[in-house]
């Protein structure tokens, strides 16, 4: 698998992991939240329905009590002689029935005979006797009676309220309009598919069902068992609240369809889902950004690790080359020493020879000088190789910077000549020596010189200057007339692995090592662009003498 496919696979895995870490908890949270919201909404519906039933029970009870109290007040105020007079009853009925809730009034003596009647059915009940009627007997025993709703011979739904006077001399009976009573059960709180009605103990409807129910279902009949207070039943589709009224004679039913009552819940649920969805999208976007971020970090880490591996290999290779160069230098020094000795021996022997017998004496003498000159030159080269290739150590020695820089220039001078690059020197002649690590500084100078040569290209110019600042420190400047350094790169020019060179041509370690060496030797290094073009590196080093404290 190539790098591109590898990182693509890593990106996919990271994205999937982040998505799972985000979506799974959010889905669980959404399900848990919605479930709790639904349970809370159903509980709220049950509570509201229970309160509604309690309220309707109070309304029904007050309605019936109001009618009973009205009749009880009349029998308490008027004797049978007054109410038994038809004209008096007519006047009383007109004053009582302004709202139209009372259909008729009866005055019946203790023997069950109707004494007076006012209402729409006078012709049908003239001379009727109620002595054998159960309700009449109950009134005389209990003092009052409220009947179930029935059609009767009128064939109109109604119910009867009857009371007797304290002496039980007569009964005052009123027929109540059931339509006014039915309106008490109407409510918009139970939804379009809800229902409310009253049944008696036998399950017969006393008020019409909103949904047109004529008979109770088996499930509704199971709720008819007598119970105290309000009972709430939930079958998952409807919620039914029941409450016994009229001293346990009637049962009030209020039903609501759960789906109709959960409209506010669904609105809240949709809002929650939208919020969770948008939050999830935001987190998924964040997950994608994090995946890309970690992928770039991983890719950068792998790239740096690879570059570091290449650098370590290169450093090991350079160390091997250094050791090889040191070995070669040692091996060359031995024959050079032998050549020097033999040339010296020949030079000592030549004066003893007879000039007449030895032809070309001057040529021999010049040849010996040439041999000595080139042996010295070869010795200088091997000496430089030995000095540059030996291991860096913390041992310090007295160093003359002009000479050290010049020695470093000698390593690049031939390459500069090939590229027609001019190296201008501006050395201070009385530059003081300092105790420092010459080989490491030589590495610093070579790094700066090589970078400058790469920057200026063919026909460029390098300028090297040495001086002493006002505080007595050594100032070394390496300038070039190249393109300079981009402003955004100046702050990270000394960072490890940072390079502006093309891939494969730079490691990004040269200036980092340079900066590190200068810092360890107690100096500073900075870089800036020159006004006339190019860049200048300035090194400032302390002047340390033998035995002085830094």
VEXRO-434624 format. One record per residue: residue in one letter; x negated, z, y of N, C-alpha, C, O in turn. Coordinates in pm, whole numbers, plus 50000, padded with zeros to 5 digits. Layout:
<pts>
AXZYXZYXZYXZY;...
</pts>
This chain:
<pts>
X499155000049881500005000050000499125000050124498245008550140;X499364990150214498564989550334499025000350432500055006950413;X498205001850539498495012750635499865011250698500575021250716;X500264998850731501544996850798502695001250709503605008250754;X502664997050582503725001050489503685016050462504735022350448;X502475021650456502345036050432502995044050543503785053150518;X502655040650667503225048150780504715045550794505455054350838;X505175033550758506615030850760507335039550659508405044950687;X506735040950540507345049550438507355064150483508335071250462;X506255068550546506195082350597507255084350705507915094650709;X507415074350792508415075350899509815076450840510635084450887;X510105068350737511415069050673511645082750612512725088550626;X510625088050542510775101250479510975112150583511835120750567;X510185111650691510335121650796511715120850860512355131050886;X512185108550886513495106950948514585112150857515505119050902;X514495108850727515505113650632515495128950624516555135250622;X514305134850620514205149450613514805155850737515595165150727;X514435150650854514985156250978516495154450984517215163451026;X516975142650941518425140250944519145149850851520195155250886;X518585152050731519205161550638519185175650694520165182950684;X518055179350753517955192850810518955194850923519375206150949;X519325184050991520255185251103521695183251057522575191251091;X521955172650978523335169250945523955179050846525125182750861;X523195183450745523765192450644524265205450707525415209150685;X523415212750787523945224750852525105221750947526045229650957;X525045210351017526115207251111527415204051038528485207851084;X527335197150924528535194450845529125207450793530335209650798;X528245216250741528715229350692529345237150807530405243150791;X528685236950923529215244051039530565238151081531495245551114;X530665224851079531925218451119533045222151023534145225651065;X532755221350891533785224750792534195239450805535385242750801;X533205248150820533495262450834534305265150961535275272750959;X533905258751071534595260851198536025255751191536965262451234;X536195243551137537545237751129538435245951037539605248251068;X537875250450923538655258750831539105271650899540265275650887;X538175278050971538525290451040539545287851152540465295751173;X539355276551224540305273351330541695270851272542695275051330;X541755263851158543045261151097543705274051049544895276151071;X542925282650984543475295450939543975303551058545045309651053;X543165303551165543585311051284544845305051345545715312251392;X544925291451345546115284951400547355288151317548425290651372;X547205288151184548345291451097548755305951117549945309051123;X547775314851128548095328851154548835330351287549765338251299;X548395322651385549055323151515550495318051505551395323651567;X550705307251426552055302051407552935312451337554075314751376;X552375318851232553135329251162553495340651256554625345651255;X552515344651338552785355551432553845351551534554755359251565;X553725339351586554705334551684556095333451622557105336951684;X556145328451497557425327151429558045340751403559255342451417;X557225350451365557715363951343558295369951471559345376251469;X557585367751582558085372751710559385365751749560295371951804;X559455352551719560665345151751561855350551671562945352251726;X561645353351542562715358751458563145372451510564335375451517;X562165380751545562505393851601563345392351728564315399551750;X562945382751811563685380551935565095375651906566055380351967;X565245366151813566555360951780567435371651717568645372151740;X566825380351639567585391451579568145400251689569305404351683;X567315403251790567795411451900568905404451977569875410752019;X568755391251997569775383652070571105383951994572145386352055;X571065381451861572295381451780572925395251779574145396751796;X572075405451760572595419151757573225422851889574285429151891;X572605419152000573155422152132574475414752156575405420052217;X574525402252105575755394452121576915401152049578005402852105;X576685404951923577735411351845578075425051901579245428951907;X577025432251943577275445651998578055444652130578905453052161;X577755434152206578465432252332579955430152307580795435652379;X580305422152204581715419652174582385432252122583515435252160;X581715439652035582275452051984582495462052096583555468352105;X581495463452183581605473052293582725469252389583415477852444;X582895455952408583955451352498585325455552445586155460852518;X585545452952315586835456452255587015471652250588105476852273;X585905478752219585995493352215586345499052351587085508852362;X585795492752456586125497352590587595495052621588235503452686;X588145483852576589545480752604590495490452533591455495352591;X590195493052407591065502352335590925516552388591845524652376;X589775519352445589605532452505590315533852638590655544852680;X590555522352706591165522652838592695521052832593425526952912;X593165513052734594595509752735595265514652607594745512552497;X596415521052621597155525352502597895513652440597955502852499;X598445515752323599135505152250600355500152326600715488452315;X601005509252405602185505152479601835494652585602635485852616;X600625495752638600215486152742599765472852680600215462152721;X598875473952581598355461552523599395454452436599335442252418;X600335462252384601355455752301602335447452382603125440052324;X602295448552512603135440452599602445426952619601295426552663;X603115416052589602505402752589601965398852726600885393052734;X602665401852830602215397952963600925404953000600025398953060;X600855417652964599605425052993598415419152916597315417952970;X598665415552792597575409752709597125396352765595935393052765;X598125388552815597765375652874596855377352995595865370353011;X597225386953081596405389353202595005394153165594015390053225;X594935402853066593635408153023592755397052963591555396652987;X593375388052884592625377052821592025367752926590875363452915;X592825364653030592315355653134591115361753208590175354653243;X591165374753231590045381153302588805382553216587685382553267;X588985383653083587835385352992587175372152951585975371852926;X587925361652945587445349352882587065338652983587375326852963;X586405342453087585995332453188584915323153135584835311553176;X584085328053044583015319752986583485311852865582765302952818;X584625314752813585185307352701584625311152566584755303452471;X583985322652554583405326552426584435332952333584195333552213;X585615337852387586655344052305587785333852288588305328352385;X588145331452162589175321452133590575327552151591435321252212;X590795339552099592105345952112591985361152097590925366252059;X593045368052127593125382652115594405386252038595455380152059;X594305396351945595425401451866595575416251896594595423451911;X596795420751903597095435151904597965437651782599065432251770;X597455446351688598105448551560598285463651545597365471351570;X599485467751504599715482251488599105487051360598585479051282;X599155499951336598505506051219599145501651089598545503550983;X600355495751094601005490950972600645476450944601095470950844;X599855470151029599435456451008600285446351077600055434351061;X601275450551153602145441151220601525436651352600995444551429;X601625423551375601105417951500602095420951612603255416851606;X601625428251715602475431851826602405421551937603425418151998;X601195416351964601025406552071599845397552036598905401551968;X599925385452084598835375652058598725366252177599725361952234;X597475363152214597235353252316596135343952266595055348552227;X596405331352267595435321652218596105308752182597315307352202;X595365299052129595895285652102596725284651976597335274151953;X596795295251892597465293951763598655303551753598965308551645;X599335305951867600445315651867601555311451772602125319951702;X601875298651768602975294151682602675295551535603625296251456;X601445295951494601085296051352601055310051294601145311751172;X600935320251379600745333751326601815343551374601625355651367;X602925338551423604005347351470604565355351351604895349751246;X604655368451371605225377151269604325379651150604785384951050;X603025375851158602085377451046601735392151031601615399351130;X601575396650904601205410550875599855410750806599605403050713;X598955419750855597585420150803597305432750723596145436350705;X598315439450676598125452350608597275450950482596495459850449;X597425439850414596655438050289595285431550312594515430150217;X594995427550434593695420950460592545431050450592645442350499;X591485426750385590335435850365589725439950497589335451450514;X589635430650588588995433950717589825444450791589265452950860;X591175443750779592055453150847591845467150791591765476950866;X591755467950662591535480950599590165486550637590005498550658;X589165477650646587805482150683587775487350825587075497050854;X588545481050917588595485651055589185499751063588665508351134;X590285502050987590905515250991590005525950931590075537650970;X589155521950836588245531650774586995533850860586645545350888;X586325522850902585045523850973585215524151124584315528751194;X586305519351175586505518951319586185505551381586595502851494;X585445496851309585115483551361584805474251246584565478651133;X584825461151275584545451151172584105438151240584685433851339;X583045432151182582605418851223582605410251098581885413351002;X583355399751096583495391550976582375381250966581615379251061;X582295374750848581465362850833582135351350908583305352150946;X581395340850928581955329050992582725321050887582215318550778;X583925317350918584775310250823585675300450898585775300951021;X586325291550823587215281650883588625287250902589245285551007;X589105293750798590475299350808591505288250820591185276450805;X592745292150848593795281950861593625273650987594265263251002;X592735278251079592475270251200591605258051170591595248251244;X590855258951058589915248451017588825246051123588335234951141;X588465256951192587405256551292586485268451265586965279551248;X585145266251261584245277651235584405288351341584345285651461;X584605300751294584725311951385584465324851309584385324751186;X584325335651381584275348751317585055358551403585325356151520;X585405369651341586325379251401585615392451426584845397251343;X585895398251545585435411651579586695420051601587555416351681;X586805431251532587995439851544587575454451556586625458851491;X588305462051640588045476351658589405483551665590425477251694;X589415496451639590625504651650590395515851748589255519451777;X591495521351798591355532351893591015545151818591135545551696;X590575555551887590175567851817591275573551730590975579651627;X592525571751767593625577351689594125567851581595035571051505;X593505555951575593865545751477595345542251482596005540451380;X595855541251605597265537451623597445522451628598525517351600;X596395515151663596475500551664595065494651654594065501651670;X594995481351627593725473851613593745462551715594725455251728;X592635461451786592445450251879591425440751816590295444451787;X591855428551795591015418651724590795406651815591715401951882;X589525401751816589165389951895588515379651805587685383151720;X588865367151822588205356051751587125350251845587415346551959;X585905349551794584745345451876584415330851847584355326551732;X584215323451953583815309351942582425308451879581455313351937;X582315302451762581015301751692580025292451761578815293651742;X580545283051842579625273851910578725281352007577525278752014;X579315290652082578515298852173577515307352095576385309552139;X577945312051978577065320051894575925311451836574775315751828;X576285299251797575265290351738574165286951838572995285351801;X574545285851965573535282352066572445292852079571365290152131;X572745304952032571725315652040570525312751952569435318051976;X570695304451850569615301951754568765289751790567735287251727;X569205282351890568445270351925567105274451988567045283552070;X566055267551949564715270452005563845258251990563875251451887;X563065255452092562125244152088560785248152030559875239852019;X560655260951993559345265751945559105262651798558015264951746;X560135257351730559955255151586559685240451554559585236951436;X559565231951654559185218151632560335209251593561435214251565;X560115196151591561215186551562561735187651419562885184251394;X560905192151325561325193151185561625207551145561825210351027;X561665216551243561975230451213563465232651198564275223751224;X563815244751156565215247851131565465262551159564545270751149;X566705266051194567105279951214568585281051184569375272951231;X568955291151107570355293251071570525307451018569545314550995;X571775311351001572105324550948572935322550823573855314350821;X572635330150717573425330050594573895344150565573315353950613;X574955345150484575395358450441574685362050312573795354950267;X575105373150253574435377950131574585368150015573755367849924;X575635360250018575855350549910575125337349934575205328249852;X574425336350045573675324250075574485313550144574015302250156;X575695316850189576515306950260576135306850407575995317350471;X575975294850460575535293350598576615298450694577785294850681;X576215306750788577105311950890576975304051020577865304451105;X575875297151035575665288351150575145275051097574505274750992;X575405264151167574945251051118573425249851120572755255151209;X572895242851020571455240251013571085228951108571805219051119;X569975230451176569495219851267569155207151191569255196151245;X568755208751065568365197150984569495192450892569275183950806;X570685197850911571835193250832571875198850693572545193050606;X571195209950666571215216050533572595222050508573125229150594;X573175219350392574485224650357574385236650263575205245850269;X573385236450177573195247350083571715251150081570845242750105;X571465263850051570075268550044569395262949921570005261649815;X568135259549935567335255349821566975267549737567155278949780;X566475264949616566105276049528565015284649593565005296849579;X564085277949664563015285549729563575294449840563185306049854;X564515288649920565105296550029565935308149974565985318850034;X566605306049859567405316849801566525328449754566965339949751;X565255325149719564365335949674564015345549787563565356649763;X564235341249912563925349750026565105358950062564995367050154;X566245357649989567435365250023567375379849978568245387850015;X566385383349900566255397349859566075405949983565325402450074;X566765416949985566765425250105565355430950131564665435350039;X564955430650256563645435950294563755441650434564605437650513;X562885450950463562835456950596561965448350688560965442650645;X562365447650813561575440250911561605425350886562515420050823;X560555418750936560465404150927559545400350812558455405850797;X559985390850732559185385750620558725371650652559505363250697;X557415369050630556825355850655556395349850522555635356150448;X556865337950490556495330950368555885317450405556415310050488;X554755314250341554025301750367553805294750235553075299850150;X554415283150217554245275550092553275263950107553185255450019;X552535263550221551565252850244552145241050319551395232950374;X553475239950320554135229050393554935234550509554855229750622;X555725244850479556535251250583556255266250585555825272250485;X556505272050700556435286550717557855291250746558515286250837;X558315300850668559685305750682559645320550718559005328450650;X560345324050825560475338050867561925342250849562835335050892;X562155353850786563515358750763563645373050816562695380850815;X564845376150861565125389650912566615392550893567485384550927;X566875404150836568275407950813568875413250943568245420951015;X570105408950971570825413351091572215418351050572595417350934;X572945423551146574315428451126574375438351011575185437250919;X573475448351020573425459150920573225453650780573805458750684;X572385443150768572075437750636573115428450580573055424950462;X574085424250661575125415250612574725400550626575125392150545;X573945397650725573475384050748571955383550742571265393250771;X571465371850702569995369750701569685358050794570255347150780;X568795360450888568405350250986567175342850934566145348850903;X567305329550925566205320950880565665313051000566425307351078;X564335312851014563665303951109562525297251036561645303950982;X562545283851034561535276350958560835266451050561445260751140;X559555264651025558795254551099557875247251004557335253150910;X557705234551028556785226450946555375228650999555125227651119;X554465231650908553085235150948552445223851027551785226351128;X552635211450983552015200051053552485199151197551715195951287;X553805202151219554335201551355553745212551442553505210551561;X553515224151383553035235651460551525235251483550995242751565;X550825226351410549375225951422548885215151519547705211851521;X549785209751601549375199551697548275204851790547295197751812;X548395217051846547295222351929545995223951850544905221751902;X546145227751720544945229051637544255215651620543025214651630;X545055205051593544445191851575543765187151702542715180651697;X544345190251815543695186651941542375194051956541355188151993;X542385207051926541145214851931540145210051828538955208951856;X540665207051707539775201951601539095189051643537895187351624;X539865179951700539285167151744538245169351852537195162751853;X538525178651944537535181652049536265187351987535155183552024;X536445196551889535275202551822534485191751748533255191551753;X535215182851677534525172251602533775162851695532665158451664;X534375159751810533695151051907532425157851958531375151551968;X532555170851990531375178252039530295178751932529125176451960;X530705181851808529735182551699529115168851673527925167651647;X529955158351681529445144751659528425140951766527355135751735;X528775143651893527845140352001526585148751991525475143852013;X526765161651957525585170251938524725165051823523505164851831;X525415160851715524675155351601523895142851639522745141151598;X524545134051718523835122051763522615125651847521545119751833;X522795135751935521665140052018520545145451931519375142451954;X520915153651831519885159151743519245148551656518055149051626;X520065138651614519485127751535518505119651619517455115451571;X518875117451746517925110751836516645118951851515545113551850;X516825132251865515665140951873514855140351744513625140651746;X515565139551630514865138651501514035125851494512905125951445;X514625114851544513865102151544512635103351633511555098551598;X512805109751749511655111651839510605120451774509405117551783;X511045131251708510095140151641509385132751527508185134351508;X510155124651453509525117051344508465107651399507365106751345;X508805100651508507825091751571506635099451623505485095151610;X506925111251684505845119351740504885123851630503665122351642;X505445129451521504585134151412503885122551343502745123751297;X504575111151338503935099551276502745094951359501685091851305;X502935094451492501815090451578500675100651570499495096951569;X501045113551563500005123751548499245122051416498025123151411;X500015119351310499385117351179498495104951181497385105151130;X499025094251242498235081951248496965083951331495895079251294;X497115091151444495935093951527494945102651452493735100551459;X495485112651379494595121551302493855113651195492645115151178;X494605105151123493945097151019492905087751080491835085751023;X493255082051197492305072951260491035080451303489925075651282;X491225092151363490055099951404489235104451284488005104651287;X489965108151176489245112351056488425100651000487285102350956;X489055088851003488325077050954487125074051043486025071250995;X487375074751175486265072151268485165082451252483975079151256;X485575094951233484575105451213483795103051085482585105151079;X484535098450981483835095250856482825084050877481705084550826;X483265073750953482325062950983481145068151064479995064351042;X481445076951160480375082451244479405090751162478185089851179;X479955098851073479075107150989478205098250902477015100750882;X478855087450849478055078150770476985071450855475845069750811;X477375067650979476405061451069475285071051105474115067351110;X475675083751130474655093751163473715096251046472505097851063;X474305096450925473475098250807472535086250790471375087550752;X473105074250820472285062250811471145062650912470005059350882;X471495067051036470465067851139469415078351105468225076651130;X469915089451045468935099651004467995094150897466795096850897;X468575086250804467735080050701466745070250763465575069750725;X467245062450861466345053150931465245060751002464085056651003;X465645072351065464635080251134463575085351039462375084851068;X464035090350922463055095150824462175083750773460975085350753;X462825071950753462055060350708461035056350815459885053150784;X461485056450944460575052751052459405062451061458265058551085;X459725075551040458635085451045457645083150932456435084150952;X458195079950811457285077450698456425065150722455225065050693;X457075054450776456325042150804455255044750909454125040050899;X455655052551013454685055451119453475062851063452335059851099;X453725072450974452605079750912451725070350829450495070950832;X452405061650754451645052450668450835042550751449715039050715;X451405038250865450685028650949449515035551020448465029451042;X449705048251055448645055351127447355056151046446255055451101;X447495057550914446285058750831445435045950835444235046850862;X446005034050808445155022050819444705019250962443615013950983;X445545022951061445125021251200443905029751230442975025651299;X443925041951175442755050651194441515044751127440415045251182;X441725038951007440595032750937440075020651017438875018551029;X441025012651071440615000951150439845005451273438834999451311;X440325016151336439645021351455438225025851419437275022851491;X438105032951309436775037751266435825026151237434665026151277;X436355016251165435495004951129435094996851252433954992151263;X436074995251346435734988051469434684995651548433774989651605;X434795008751551433785016851619432425015851551431385015251617;X432445015851419431185014551345430515001151371429295000251388;X431344990651375430784977351405430224977151546429164971351570;X430944983551638430464983851777429144991251789428314987651872;X428935001551707427665008951710426525000951646425365002251685;X426894992651546425844985151477425404972551553424264968251538;X426274966851631425954954351698424724955451790423934946151792;X424534966251865423354966951954422024966751877420984963051931;X422094970951749420844971451671420464957651613419364956051560;X421314948451622421024935151567420184926951666420214929251787;X419424917451610418584908651691419484898051755420114890151685;X419534897951887420404888151954420064873751917420934865051919;X418814871251885418434857451852418994853051718419284841351695;X419124862951632419624859651498421154859851491421754852951408;X421794867851579423264869051576423864860051684423714862551803;X424514849951640425174840951733426534846951779427104855251708;X427024842851892428344847051946428474862251959429524867951927;X427404868752007427424883252022428554887452117429274897152091;X428694879952226429754883552322431144882252260432034890252290;X431324872452177432644870752113432934882352020434064887252012;X431864886851948432074898351859432474910751939433364918351902;X431754912452052432044924252136433494923652190434204933652186;X433924911852239435304910352287436304912452176437364918352198;X435974907752055436894909351942437084924051908438184928651878;X435944931551914436054945851886436954952651989437754961351953;X436824948952115437684954752220439144951152199440034959452218;X439394938552158440764934452129441354942552013442514946752016;X440504944351910440964952451795441324966451840442384971651806;X440414972651921440674986251969441944986752057442734996152046;X442134976552143443304976252231444604975552151445544983052179;X444664966852052445884965351974446114977051880447254980551850;X445004983251834445174995351752445765006451838446665013651794;X445255007751963445835017852052447325014852079448145024052079;X447655002152102449054998452126449915001852005451005007452020;X449424998451884450175001851763450305016851748451335021951703;X449245024151786449305038751779450335044451873451045054051840;X450425038451993451455043152089452845041352031453705050052043;X453055029751969454385027051911454695036951800455795042551796;X453735039151710453985048651600454165062851654454935070651599;X453435066251762453605079351823455025081251878455635091751862;X455515070751943456905071451996457915072651882458875080151891;X457685065051775458595066051661458605080051603459665085351569;X457425085951591457355099651539458045109551632458715118751586;X457875107751762458495116851859460005115551860460715125551874;X460505103451847461955101451854462655104751723463835108651724;X461965103451610462615105151481462515119251427463185122451328;X461695127851488461585141351434462875149151459463615145951552;X463145158951380464385166551388464475173751521463485178951573;X465735173951575465955181151700465855196051672466335200851570;X465245203151759465105217551744465295224051879465345217351983;X465385237251877465555244652001464215247952067464165255052168;X463155242752011461845245152071461715237052200462065225252204;X461215243452304461065236852433459615235652470458765243652431;X459355225452546457985222952590458005217752732459055213752783;X456885217952796456785213052933456935197952933456215190752865;X457915193253013458275179053013458195173753154458655180053249;X457585161753167457575154653294458625143653283458475134253205;X459715144953364460865136253349460555121553370461095112953300;X459695118553465459345104453488458785098153363459135086953326;X457875105653297457255100353175458275099253062458275089552986;X459155109253052460145109152944461125097552962461515090952865;X461515095053086462435083853113461735070653085462325061453026;X460495069753127459745057353105459585054552957459665043052913;X459365065052879459235063352734460565058452675460565049952586;X461695063752726462995059152678463235044652717463805036952640;X462785040852840462955026952885462205017352795462645006152772;X461055021952742460235013052659460985008552534460684997952479;X461955016552489462715012852370463745001952399464144994652308;X464175000852523465214990952555464684979852643465414970452675;X463434980752683462904971152780462894957052725463194947452797;X462554955552597462504942252538463894936052537464044924352572;X464964943952495466344938852494466784935052636467454924952656;X466414943452734466764940452873466124927352917466734919452990;X464874925152873464194912752909464864900552851464974890252917;X465314901752726466014890552662467264886652741467614874852748;X467944896452798469194894152871468984892853021469944892853099;X467724891653062467414889753205467984901153290468474898953401;X467904913353237468374925253308467194931853377466164934553316;X467374934453505466314940853584466464955953578467564961353595;X465344962753555465334977453555464494981853674463274980453673;X465164987153776464474991753898464235006753888465135014353851;X462995011053924462615025053914462355030654054461715024254137;X462865042654076462615049654202462305064254167463145073154179;X461035066354121460635079554075460015087454190459265082054272;X460325100154195459595109054287458275112654222458225117454109;X457185110154297455855111554236455505126054206454895128854104;X455905135354296455555149354274456675157054204456905168754232;X457355150154114458455156654043457895167953956456985165653876;X458425180053971457885191253894458235190053746459255184053711;X457405195653661457705196153517458625207953490458755217053571;X459275207553374460195218253337460115220653188459785211653111;X460425232953149460455236453006461835232552952462845238652988;X461875222652866463155218152809462895211152677461745210552632;X463925205952617463835199152488463745184152513464755177552534;X462515178852511462275164752542462975155052450463585145652499;X462915156752316463565147052226465075145952251465625134952248;X465725157152276467165156452301467455149352434468395141352442;X466655152052537466835145052663466555130252646467205121852709;X465595126952562465315112852538466525105852475466815094252505;X467225113052388468455107552330469505105352438470225095452436;X469595114952533470535113652645470205101052726471105093152758;X468925099152759468525087852841468795074652769469245064952830;X468525074252638468775062052561470265058752559470645047052571;X471135068852544472575066452546473005060352679473765050652681;X472525065952790472905060952921472355046952944473055038453000;X471125044352902470525031252920471255020652838471515009652887;X471585024052712472285014452627473675011352682474104999752681;X474375021652729475705019352787475615010552911476455001752932;X474605012952993474445005153116474134990553083474664981553148;X473284988152983472954974452943474194967252892474414955452924;X475034974452812476284968352763477234965252878477964955352874;X477224973752982478174972253092477814960553184478694953053226;X476524958953215476134948853315476094934853256476334925153328;X475774933553125475674920353065474424912853114473524918953172;X474374899753090473204891953126473074890853278474054889053350;X471824892153323471534890853466471894903053547471934902253670;X472164914353483472544926453555471334934053607470184929753596;X471654945853664470594953853726470854968653697471974973753714;X469774975553654469824990053635468904996453739467834991353771;X469355007953790468565015353887468425029753840469425036753820;X467185034153822466905047753777466155055053887465135050253936;X466665066753925466045074254035465885088753992466755094453928;X464735094654031464515108954008464245115454143463615109554231;X464735127854157464555135054283464735149954259465005154354147;X464565157554368464765172054364465765175454474465615171254589;X466825183354436467825186654538467395198854619466295204054600;X468255203154710467925214154799467725227454729467115236454786;X468215228854606468055241254532466895240654434466705249654352;X466095229954444464915228754359465215223754219464375224954130;X466415218154198466755212954065466415198154053466345190854153;X466205193853930465885179853905467165171553907468165175353847;X467125160253977468285151253986467865137753928466915131553977;X468565133453824468265120853756469495111853766470575115853723;X469335099853823470465090753841470235077953761469155072053767;X471255073853688471235061353612472405052953663473565055953633;X472115042553740473155034553804473085020153753472035015653706;X474205013053762474254999053723475194991653817475934997853894;X475144978353811476024970253896477114963353814477554952353845;X477534970353709478584964953623479964966153686480074968353807;X481034964853605482414965253659482884979253694483944980853754;X482114989453659482545003053688483515008253582483735001753480;X484075020153607484975026853513486345028253578486455032253694;X487375024753503488735026053557489015040453597488605049753526;X489725042553709489995056353756490685064953650490395076853639;X491605059053571492325067153472491435071253355491785080253279;X490245064453341489335067853232488245077853273487555083453188;X488105079953405487025088853451487175103053397486185109553365;X488455108053387488665121853346488395124153197488155135453156;X488425113453117488245115352973487035107652920486915105352800;X486145103853010485015095852968484085103352874483405097352791;X484055116952887483175125052803483915130952682483335138952609;X485185127052661485935132252547485415126052418484985114452418;X485455133752308485015127952181485935116752137487145117552153;X485355106352081486035094752026486725086152131487485077052097;X486465088952257487045080352362486045069252394484885071952425;X486525056852385485655045552414486475034352476487655032652444;X485865027052564486515015352625486005002352563486394991452603;X485135003752465484594991852400485584986552297486524993452258;X485374974252254486234968252155486084975452022485034981251995;X487144975151936487054981751806485864976751726485614964751717;X485124986251669483944982851591482674982451670481584982051612;X482774982551806481564981951889481224995351954480154996952012;X482135004851943481875017852003482535028751923483615026851866;X481875040251917482405051551840483045062151927483845070051877;X482725062452054483275072652142482545085852132483045096052181;X481365085952070480615098552056479375099152143478845109952168;X478905087552191477645087352266477685096152389476825104752405;X478655094152477478745102052600479145116452572478745125552644;X479945118652466480295132252429479035139952389478845151352431;X478165133652306476905140152267476015142152389475375152552404;X475995132152476475195133352600475645145352682474825153352727;X476955146552701477505157752779477155171052713476785180752780;X477285171552580477025183952508475555188052520475255199852539;X474625178252508473195181552517472855186652656472155196752671;X473355179852760473055184052898473585198152923472915206352985;X474785201052875475365214352894474525224952823474295235652879;X474075221952700473275231652626471915234052692471345244952678;X471405224352762470115225952830470275232152969469315232753045;X471495236553001471715243553127471955234553246471905239153360;X472215221653222472415212253332473845207653343474725212653272;X474075198253431475395192253450475245177253454474195171953489;X476335170253419476355155653426477705151453480478735157153443;X477725141753567478955136553622478835121453636477745115853633;X479985114953650480005100453663480975096853775482005103353793;X480625086553848481505081553953481205066753975480145061853939;X482165060054033481975045854064481265044354198481495051954292;X480395034354204479675031654329480535023054420481345015054375;X480335024954547481105017154644480825002254632481724994054650;X479584998754602479234984654591479504978754455479174967154430;X480094986554363480364981654229479464988354128478324991854157;X479974990154009479204996553906479465011553902480275016853979;X478755018353812478915032653794477545039353802476515033053780;X477565052253833476325059953839476545073153768477495080453799;X475665076353673475655089153603474565097753666473415093553679;X474935109853705473995118853771473805131253685474765138353654;X472555133853648472215145753568471445155353658470505151253726;X471845167853659471135178253734470655188653634471445194553561;X469295190853633468695200253538467905210853614467295207853717;X467915223053565467115233553630465625231653601465235226253498;X464815236053694463365236053673462985249653614463125260053678;X462495249253491462145261653420460645261353391460105251853335;X460005271953433458565273253405458365283053291459275290653257;X457225282853234456915291453120457065306053160456455310553256;X457865313453088458055327753114459125330753216459435342453237;X459715320453283460755323153383462075325553315462335320453206;X462915333353380464255336353327465265327153390465205324653511;X466185322053312467235313253366468425321353407469415315953455;
</pts>
